[in-house]
């Protein structure tokens, strides 16, 4: 019972008790006055008797005696007894309420003490951890004190013992760049719950395959680390892409998927709009990365080079060494199931794994290798929007500079080593990746004589249009001399795979116009690359 409710109840009972006592006093006073009147009348009647020495005995009062005075006395006795009993019951109730009030005050006092202790421990139990002397982890300070010269000195005296925390694993997911499979998203609520469960199961499988910590204490053996999921996405862009690709038929289906996914245990889904997801992940790594209970960090869909640029603990330079212990916790997920992506991810020094058939394989316009600041393209303003690293030059071409996709608002020049950036190595391995802007073919790392893709258009909406027969047909383009489509786009295997999927969604013109497709007969038995599913044409 709350203290305020107890006090109001006691006050109400006290007022009722006082009212009853006042009414009792008035009733007893009235009875006494009537008794005095009756007594005086009796004395007067006795004095009027002729023989005062002879007084007739009064007859005994029986139960059926109906004299007015006797009735009044009997009623008064019963009323007095009833009021006395009620008064005693009120006293007992007041005692009980008083005890409850004391107990409530005691509980409140204990809670105040607990809250004060928790507030006192809060600065100590933040993100600070005591690390071994040989560890290269740069632990965030428990408190920062502003000195007179304007600089902050750090007080790391109060650190939480590591043994008091259970191990845990964090999964960072860029849902815009790495959406779940079409089958999961199309199921709405059921698909959202299944996506969270399947992602958690894949992480648990990897944890069981490679123990997260071989140095766990004996009392912690057998204790599985908790898996915490942080998912970020641009809801309008992702929903528009899914509607355009006919993965969903309405926005309500995607809303149900997101709500169900967010309702899963230890799962958080945040709409960050056009904000680069790497900046969110980098900030989280700065806070949570140094924690020893954090055993592993899975990154899905985010650009590793951009994450390194936003997390000083991962970015070497100056007197700050590269944090190898934090780097060893990072795991890059090959969500596209592409061997070229695996080779590109391995250059960052992170362990790379693949989650089979969990994420969509049809993403084109949105990619994990998107530019750092997703602003509208402006040829004149591009030079001011990005920094270029000319420190490294190829031996074969001294004029080639490497482009680092780091916004000038968060420049990495003071910390950049004189080696090619990770993003440059990625672009050299995978030229013309969708979602990446280039100033010219030389800086883009394109093969000589090839054409870059327009990332604002789909594969089948390029200008000039792509000749799908040149890239997808085994015999190539048979009308090379008269074909009006382009044959010089530089496409890697992943992009050709996406092109094949886009073409497979378009109806076969010959089958639609004549009712019969002769492609297999004229191309050596190979299957027609266009769709023959008439049911899908009606959509």
Order of alpha helices (4+ residues) and beta strands (2+ residues): alpha-alpha-beta-beta-beta-alpha-alpha-beta-alpha-alpha-beta-alpha-beta-alpha-alpha-beta-alpha-beta-alpha-beta-beta-alpha-alpha-alpha-alpha-alpha-alpha-alpha
